[in-house]
């Protein structure tokens, strides 16, 4: 195991369990070498909810996006 992998694992140990699961799933998907990320049922539901919001017109205006960028220093 490389030094970087060991460092990454140490960082992961500090994350909440749900984030650890998300990262672990992403790593396993990436390591499978099929070059296609497979959404979990939860992720798929989140994407569908986001698309539904867009269809309802529930999106941030350009001014709102700029305000967020300014607030976080981008």
N, C-alpha and C positions, 0 to 999 in steps of 0.2 A: 504494500500500500504506500502510495506516495505521501510526501509531507503535506501537500496541498489537500489531499483527500482526508488526511487525519485532522487538519485544521477545519475543514468543512464539517466534519462529524462533530467536532467540539462546538462549533457554532450551532449546529442543528440540535444538540443536546439542550440548549438553552431556550429553544422555541417551544411554544405551546404544542401539545400533542397533535391537534388538528393540523397545524402547519407542518409538523414533522411528517405526518401521513401524506400531505400534499406534495412535499418535496421528495419523499421516498418514491411516490408513484411516478413523479416526473423523471427521477433518476432511472428507475426501472424501465420506463418506457423508452427513454433515450438509449439506455444500454442494450436494449433488445435489437438495435440497429435496423428497425423496419422503417425509420425515417418518417413515421407518421405518429403524431401525438393522438392518443385516444382519450376523449373526454370521459370523465366519470358521469354517472347519472346526475349528480349534484351540479357539476359544471355545465352539463347540457341544459339543465333546468335554469341555471343562472343566465346562460346565453339566450334562451328563449324568453325569459323575463325581460332582459335588456332589449331584445328585438321588439317585444310587445310595447315597451315604453316608447321606443322610437316611433312605432306605428301610431301611437296615441299622441305623438307630438311632445312627449315629455323629455325634451333634450335641453341642455344648457345653451344659452345664447353665447355668441362670441364674447360679449362683454363679461359674462359670468366666468367663462373659461379664462380670459385674460386676468380677471381678478384673482382666481385661484393660483394661476401661474405666478402672479406678482406676490401673493401671500407666501408661497413656498420658495420664492427666490429664483424662479426660472425666467 
